């Protein structure tokens, strides 16, 4: 790890969102840290200068959210995302990029990112994005969501009838951006049961992750 930071005290009784910064430019990491250190509910727990360090840091520090650059030497952000998925690391990954091309951003979303922001993002918007992905939401700009939907083609099409009534309810809540914990509370289920429902939904619809499930639900009219 490039750097770890001793945890700061937050509001009494509040659980702070633990954030790991992964970017090969120190000045960018410093700027992101400066943005975030003034937020009472966000704690920067570490930094990494490439994808390999980011994966190691995510495994060691167990952040809630990872801010990940895409283009880095050695292991880039997309490969790091795939590795975190293979390791079943629960951290939500928010891409922070200077690239606006869809061909750059979309592979990261397919690899497991829950959204992206640009490096010139307003500090308040960045903090809001971190809170949003931590809460289980997916951050996609409309044009990128449209491209993802079009590239999915017939994936899962016509298979909604295979879902049980409960699985359909869970899918609708995924489309609303709810986390497993929030779904469990809404449906009065255990998180383990919700996780099983999510796995069944992905299997039945032949989808690889929650992002694709949310997109499928939007395309087919699920959700609130």
Short mmCIF file of the C-alpha atoms (twelve columns), coordinates in Angstrom:
data_MODEL
# 
_entry.id   MODEL 
# 
loop_
_atom_site.group_PDB 
_atom_site.id 
_atom_site.type_symbol 
_atom_site.label_atom_id 
_atom_site.label_alt_id 
_atom_site.label_comp_id 
_atom_site.label_asym_id 
_atom_site.label_seq_id 
_atom_site.Cartn_x 
_atom_site.Cartn_y 
_atom_site.Cartn_z 
_atom_site.pdbx_PDB_model_num 
ATOM 1   C CA . UNK A 1   0.000   0.000   0.000   1 
ATOM 2   C CA . UNK A 2   1.220   3.488   -0.798  1 
ATOM 3   C CA . UNK A 3   -0.207  4.980   2.349   1 
ATOM 4   C CA . UNK A 4   -2.562  4.225   5.190   1 
ATOM 5   C CA . UNK A 5   -4.250  6.775   7.395   1 
ATOM 6   C CA . UNK A 6   -5.141  6.396   11.051  1 
ATOM 7   C CA . UNK A 7   -8.928  6.470   11.444  1 
ATOM 8   C CA . UNK A 8   -10.398 9.772   12.519  1 
ATOM 9   C CA . UNK A 9   -13.234 10.162  14.986  1 
ATOM 10  C CA . UNK A 10  -16.587 10.782  13.344  1 
ATOM 11  C CA . UNK A 11  -19.901 11.854  14.861  1 
ATOM 12  C CA . UNK A 12  -20.790 9.914   17.971  1 
ATOM 13  C CA . UNK A 13  -22.550 6.691   17.039  1 
ATOM 14  C CA . UNK A 14  -22.083 7.246   13.294  1 
ATOM 15  C CA . UNK A 15  -20.472 4.670   11.048  1 
ATOM 16  C CA . UNK A 16  -18.201 6.399   8.574   1 
ATOM 17  C CA . UNK A 17  -17.879 5.261   4.961   1 
ATOM 18  C CA . UNK A 18  -14.398 3.800   4.572   1 
ATOM 19  C CA . UNK A 19  -12.799 4.824   1.272   1 
ATOM 20  C CA . UNK A 20  -9.665  3.577   -0.524  1 
ATOM 21  C CA . UNK A 21  -8.085  5.784   -3.228  1 
ATOM 22  C CA . UNK A 22  -6.462  4.018   -6.208  1 
ATOM 23  C CA . UNK A 23  -4.720  6.271   -8.751  1 
ATOM 24  C CA . UNK A 24  -1.198  6.367   -10.160 1 
ATOM 25  C CA . UNK A 25  -0.960  10.160  -9.830  1 
ATOM 26  C CA . UNK A 26  -0.116  11.317  -6.328  1 
ATOM 27  C CA . UNK A 27  -1.497  14.793  -6.983  1 
ATOM 28  C CA . UNK A 28  -4.876  13.285  -7.886  1 
ATOM 29  C CA . UNK A 29  -4.928  11.174  -4.732  1 
ATOM 30  C CA . UNK A 30  -3.989  14.223  -2.684  1 
ATOM 31  C CA . UNK A 31  -6.764  16.245  -4.285  1 
ATOM 32  C CA . UNK A 32  -9.340  13.515  -3.694  1 
ATOM 33  C CA . UNK A 33  -8.239  13.187  -0.084  1 
ATOM 34  C CA . UNK A 34  -8.518  16.942  0.401   1 
ATOM 35  C CA . UNK A 35  -12.064 16.844  -0.994  1 
ATOM 36  C CA . UNK A 36  -13.095 14.009  1.283   1 
ATOM 37  C CA . UNK A 37  -11.419 14.836  4.578   1 
ATOM 38  C CA . UNK A 38  -13.902 17.644  5.233   1 
ATOM 39  C CA . UNK A 39  -16.818 15.190  5.088   1 
ATOM 40  C CA . UNK A 40  -17.972 14.066  8.520   1 
ATOM 41  C CA . UNK A 41  -19.270 10.715  7.296   1 
ATOM 42  C CA . UNK A 42  -16.373 9.694   4.999   1 
ATOM 43  C CA . UNK A 43  -12.980 8.365   6.064   1 
ATOM 44  C CA . UNK A 44  -10.056 7.825   3.675   1 
ATOM 45  C CA . UNK A 45  -8.403  4.669   5.011   1 
ATOM 46  C CA . UNK A 46  -5.634  4.283   2.446   1 
ATOM 47  C CA . UNK A 47  -4.130  4.984   -0.960  1 
ATOM 48  C CA . UNK A 48  -2.684  2.850   -3.741  1 
ATOM 49  C CA . UNK A 49  -0.731  3.807   -6.864  1 
ATOM 50  C CA . UNK A 50  -1.819  0.972   -9.190  1 
ATOM 51  C CA . UNK A 51  -4.345  -1.805  -9.572  1 
ATOM 52  C CA . UNK A 52  -2.279  -4.481  -7.831  1 
ATOM 53  C CA . UNK A 53  -1.772  -2.266  -4.783  1 
ATOM 54  C CA . UNK A 54  -5.456  -1.404  -4.912  1 
ATOM 55  C CA . UNK A 55  -6.493  -5.055  -4.802  1 
ATOM 56  C CA . UNK A 56  -4.110  -5.737  -1.928  1 
ATOM 57  C CA . UNK A 57  -5.362  -2.673  -0.095  1 
ATOM 58  C CA . UNK A 58  -9.002  -3.610  -0.581  1 
ATOM 59  C CA . UNK A 59  -8.312  -7.073  0.838   1 
ATOM 60  C CA . UNK A 60  -6.332  -5.718  3.786   1 
ATOM 61  C CA . UNK A 61  -8.227  -2.554  4.713   1 
ATOM 62  C CA . UNK A 62  -11.748 -3.725  3.803   1 
ATOM 63  C CA . UNK A 63  -13.031 -0.350  2.591   1 
ATOM 64  C CA . UNK A 64  -16.705 0.205   1.880   1 
ATOM 65  C CA . UNK A 65  -15.959 2.099   -1.343  1 
ATOM 66  C CA . UNK A 66  -12.935 2.109   -3.659  1 
ATOM 67  C CA . UNK A 67  -12.303 5.138   -5.884  1 
ATOM 68  C CA . UNK A 68  -10.512 3.565   -8.864  1 
ATOM 69  C CA . UNK A 69  -8.715  5.105   -11.831 1 
ATOM 70  C CA . UNK A 70  -8.947  3.171   -15.117 1 
ATOM 71  C CA . UNK A 71  -5.634  3.856   -16.858 1 
ATOM 72  C CA . UNK A 72  -2.716  2.873   -14.604 1 
ATOM 73  C CA . UNK A 73  0.643   1.183   -15.273 1 
ATOM 74  C CA . UNK A 74  0.867   -2.533  -14.585 1 
ATOM 75  C CA . UNK A 75  -2.563  -3.737  -13.488 1 
ATOM 76  C CA . UNK A 76  -5.113  -1.199  -14.709 1 
ATOM 77  C CA . UNK A 77  -8.476  -0.450  -13.157 1 
ATOM 78  C CA . UNK A 78  -10.456 -2.926  -15.264 1 
ATOM 79  C CA . UNK A 79  -8.152  -5.821  -14.386 1 
ATOM 80  C CA . UNK A 80  -8.226  -4.791  -10.734 1 
ATOM 81  C CA . UNK A 81  -12.031 -4.823  -10.822 1 
ATOM 82  C CA . UNK A 82  -12.073 -8.318  -12.299 1 
ATOM 83  C CA . UNK A 83  -9.643  -9.515  -9.650  1 
ATOM 84  C CA . UNK A 84  -11.747 -8.036  -6.837  1 
ATOM 85  C CA . UNK A 85  -14.793 -9.796  -8.268  1 
ATOM 86  C CA . UNK A 86  -12.919 -13.119 -8.371  1 
ATOM 87  C CA . UNK A 87  -11.902 -12.579 -4.752  1 
ATOM 88  C CA . UNK A 88  -15.545 -11.761 -3.908  1 
ATOM 89  C CA . UNK A 89  -14.423 -8.543  -2.256  1 
ATOM 90  C CA . UNK A 90  -17.576 -6.706  -1.113  1 
ATOM 91  C CA . UNK A 91  -16.263 -3.171  -1.666  1 
ATOM 92  C CA . UNK A 92  -18.278 -1.000  -4.038  1 
ATOM 93  C CA . UNK A 93  -16.028 0.436   -6.767  1 
ATOM 94  C CA . UNK A 94  -16.596 3.927   -8.138  1 
ATOM 95  C CA . UNK A 95  -14.513 4.775   -11.203 1 
ATOM 96  C CA . UNK A 96  -12.888 8.221   -11.109 1 
ATOM 97  C CA . UNK A 97  -11.647 8.951   -14.602 1 
ATOM 98  C CA . UNK A 98  -10.559 11.715  -16.956 1 
ATOM 99  C CA . UNK A 99  -11.750 9.685   -19.964 1 
ATOM 100 C CA . UNK A 100 -15.188 10.455  -21.348 1 
ATOM 101 C CA . UNK A 101 -15.199 7.866   -24.148 1 
ATOM 102 C CA . UNK A 102 -17.772 5.131   -23.638 1 
ATOM 103 C CA . UNK A 103 -15.317 2.538   -24.972 1 
ATOM 104 C CA . UNK A 104 -13.125 3.311   -21.959 1 
ATOM 105 C CA . UNK A 105 -15.791 3.474   -19.261 1 
ATOM 106 C CA . UNK A 106 -18.052 0.583   -20.326 1 
ATOM 107 C CA . UNK A 107 -15.453 -2.217  -19.837 1 
ATOM 108 C CA . UNK A 108 -14.994 -1.015  -16.254 1 
ATOM 109 C CA . UNK A 109 -18.735 -1.135  -15.638 1 
ATOM 110 C CA . UNK A 110 -18.898 -4.614  -17.117 1 
ATOM 111 C CA . UNK A 111 -16.026 -5.655  -14.850 1 
ATOM 112 C CA . UNK A 112 -18.017 -4.742  -11.754 1 
ATOM 113 C CA . UNK A 113 -17.840 -0.978  -11.163 1 
ATOM 114 C CA . UNK A 114 -21.029 0.499   -9.721  1 
ATOM 115 C CA . UNK A 115 -20.651 3.806   -11.517 1 
ATOM 116 C CA . UNK A 116 -18.228 6.520   -12.448 1 
ATOM 117 C CA . UNK A 117 -17.446 10.214  -12.053 1 
ATOM 118 C CA . UNK A 118 -14.960 12.468  -13.795 1 
ATOM 119 C CA . UNK A 119 -11.835 13.780  -12.081 1 
ATOM 120 C CA . UNK A 120 -13.063 17.370  -12.328 1 
ATOM 121 C CA . UNK A 121 -16.203 16.470  -10.379 1 
ATOM 122 C CA . UNK A 122 -17.477 18.989  -7.852  1 
ATOM 123 C CA . UNK A 123 -16.418 17.986  -4.302  1 
ATOM 124 C CA . UNK A 124 -20.004 17.835  -3.054  1 
ATOM 125 C CA . UNK A 125 -20.998 15.722  -6.060  1 
ATOM 126 C CA . UNK A 126 -18.101 13.333  -5.394  1 
ATOM 127 C CA . UNK A 127 -19.138 12.910  -1.776  1 
ATOM 128 C CA . UNK A 128 -22.710 12.366  -2.910  1 
ATOM 129 C CA . UNK A 129 -21.585 9.717   -5.422  1 
ATOM 130 C CA . UNK A 130 -19.684 7.862   -2.697  1 
ATOM 131 C CA . UNK A 131 -22.728 7.885   -0.433  1 
ATOM 132 C CA . UNK A 132 -24.917 6.733   -3.299  1 
ATOM 133 C CA . UNK A 133 -22.842 3.694   -4.321  1 
ATOM 134 C CA . UNK A 134 -22.314 2.820   -0.652  1 
ATOM 135 C CA . UNK A 135 -26.109 2.741   -0.297  1 
ATOM 136 C CA . UNK A 136 -26.321 0.261   -3.161  1 
ATOM 137 C CA . UNK A 137 -27.152 2.556   -6.064  1 
ATOM 138 C CA . UNK A 138 -25.689 2.321   -9.576  1 
ATOM 139 C CA . UNK A 139 -24.446 5.588   -11.095 1 
ATOM 140 C CA . UNK A 140 -24.757 5.569   -14.881 1 
ATOM 141 C CA . UNK A 141 -25.176 8.481   -17.238 1 
ATOM 142 C CA . UNK A 142 -28.157 7.949   -19.572 1 
ATOM 143 C CA . UNK A 143 -26.068 7.614   -22.727 1 
ATOM 144 C CA . UNK A 144 -23.853 4.939   -21.176 1 
ATOM 145 C CA . UNK A 145 -26.848 3.047   -19.793 1 
ATOM 146 C CA . UNK A 146 -28.326 3.111   -23.296 1 
ATOM 147 C CA . UNK A 147 -25.168 1.667   -24.836 1 
ATOM 148 C CA . UNK A 148 -25.018 -1.082  -22.203 1 
ATOM 149 C CA . UNK A 149 -28.639 -1.954  -22.855 1 
ATOM 150 C CA . UNK A 150 -28.121 -2.102  -26.611 1 
ATOM 151 C CA . UNK A 151 -25.019 -4.259  -26.241 1 
ATOM 152 C CA . UNK A 152 -26.878 -6.699  -23.994 1 
ATOM 153 C CA . UNK A 153 -28.967 -7.609  -27.032 1 
ATOM 154 C CA . UNK A 154 -31.215 -10.525 -26.100 1 
ATOM 155 C CA . UNK A 155 -29.486 -11.407 -22.851 1 
ATOM 156 C CA . UNK A 156 -32.192 -12.493 -20.439 1 
ATOM 157 C CA . UNK A 157 -34.921 -11.468 -22.851 1 
ATOM 158 C CA . UNK A 158 -38.151 -13.365 -22.366 1 
ATOM 159 C CA . UNK A 159 -36.886 -15.050 -19.212 1 
ATOM 160 C CA . UNK A 160 -38.682 -12.853 -16.701 1 
ATOM 161 C CA . UNK A 161 -41.401 -15.495 -16.474 1 
ATOM 162 C CA . UNK A 162 -38.869 -17.866 -14.915 1 
ATOM 163 C CA . UNK A 163 -38.650 -15.659 -11.840 1 
ATOM 164 C CA . UNK A 164 -40.743 -16.387 -8.783  1 
ATOM 165 C CA . UNK A 165 -42.957 -13.665 -7.349  1 
ATOM 166 C CA . UNK A 166 -40.415 -13.012 -4.608  1 
ATOM 167 C CA . UNK A 167 -37.522 -12.871 -7.077  1 
ATOM 168 C CA . UNK A 168 -39.481 -10.355 -9.146  1 
ATOM 169 C CA . UNK A 169 -39.915 -8.219  -6.033  1 
ATOM 170 C CA . UNK A 170 -36.188 -8.425  -5.309  1 
ATOM 171 C CA . UNK A 171 -35.361 -7.517  -8.917  1 
ATOM 172 C CA . UNK A 172 -37.597 -4.476  -8.683  1 
ATOM 173 C CA . UNK A 173 -35.775 -3.296  -5.589  1 
ATOM 174 C CA . UNK A 174 -32.398 -3.870  -7.278  1 
ATOM 175 C CA . UNK A 175 -33.649 -1.622  -10.085 1 
ATOM 176 C CA . UNK A 176 -34.495 0.990   -7.455  1 
ATOM 177 C CA . UNK A 177 -30.854 0.893   -6.343  1 
ATOM 178 C CA . UNK A 178 -31.450 -0.894  -3.037  1 
ATOM 179 C CA . UNK A 179 -28.644 -2.790  -1.323  1 
ATOM 180 C CA . UNK A 180 -29.153 -6.335  -0.013  1 
ATOM 181 C CA . UNK A 181 -29.581 -4.936  3.478   1 
ATOM 182 C CA . UNK A 182 -32.249 -2.497  2.337   1 
ATOM 183 C CA . UNK A 183 -34.034 -5.216  0.366   1 
ATOM 184 C CA . UNK A 184 -33.963 -7.479  3.410   1 
ATOM 185 C CA . UNK A 185 -35.560 -4.764  5.530   1 
ATOM 186 C CA . UNK A 186 -38.175 -3.917  2.912   1 
ATOM 187 C CA . UNK A 187 -39.248 -7.544  2.416   1 
ATOM 188 C CA . UNK A 188 -38.656 -8.675  6.021   1 
ATOM 189 C CA . UNK A 189 -36.074 -11.272 4.993   1 
ATOM 190 C CA . UNK A 190 -32.575 -12.135 6.112   1 
ATOM 191 C CA . UNK A 191 -29.674 -10.751 4.079   1 
ATOM 192 C CA . UNK A 192 -28.607 -14.345 3.376   1 
ATOM 193 C CA . UNK A 193 -31.999 -15.077 1.841   1 
ATOM 194 C CA . UNK A 194 -31.815 -11.917 -0.266  1 
ATOM 195 C CA . UNK A 195 -28.356 -12.893 -1.472  1 
ATOM 196 C CA . UNK A 196 -29.748 -16.278 -2.551  1 
ATOM 197 C CA . UNK A 197 -32.587 -14.574 -4.436  1 
ATOM 198 C CA . UNK A 198 -30.110 -12.269 -6.191  1 
ATOM 199 C CA . UNK A 199 -27.962 -15.243 -7.218  1 
ATOM 200 C CA . UNK A 200 -31.030 -17.031 -8.588  1 
ATOM 201 C CA . UNK A 201 -32.082 -13.941 -10.536 1 
ATOM 202 C CA . UNK A 202 -28.654 -13.601 -12.147 1 
ATOM 203 C CA . UNK A 203 -28.600 -17.291 -13.010 1 
ATOM 204 C CA . UNK A 204 -32.122 -17.385 -14.470 1 
ATOM 205 C CA . UNK A 205 -31.629 -14.226 -16.533 1 
ATOM 206 C CA . UNK A 206 -28.091 -15.191 -17.565 1 
ATOM 207 C CA . UNK A 207 -26.658 -11.963 -16.155 1 
ATOM 208 C CA . UNK A 208 -23.294 -11.501 -14.496 1 
ATOM 209 C CA . UNK A 209 -23.885 -8.790  -11.883 1 
ATOM 210 C CA . UNK A 210 -26.320 -6.389  -10.211 1 
ATOM 211 C CA . UNK A 211 -25.588 -3.649  -12.737 1 
ATOM 212 C CA . UNK A 212 -26.827 -5.846  -15.575 1 
ATOM 213 C CA . UNK A 213 -29.801 -6.897  -13.436 1 
ATOM 214 C CA . UNK A 214 -30.738 -3.253  -12.833 1 
ATOM 215 C CA . UNK A 215 -30.435 -2.509  -16.551 1 
ATOM 216 C CA . UNK A 216 -32.520 -5.590  -17.429 1 
ATOM 217 C CA . UNK A 217 -35.188 -4.470  -14.981 1 
ATOM 218 C CA . UNK A 218 -35.279 -0.968  -16.474 1 
ATOM 219 C CA . UNK A 219 -35.582 -2.379  -19.997 1 
ATOM 220 C CA . UNK A 220 -38.413 -4.726  -19.002 1 
ATOM 221 C CA . UNK A 221 -40.327 -2.338  -16.767 1 
ATOM 222 C CA . UNK A 222 -39.422 -3.718  -13.327 1 
ATOM 223 C CA . UNK A 223 -38.876 -1.508  -10.341 1 
ATOM 224 C CA . UNK A 224 -40.651 1.430   -8.844  1 
# 
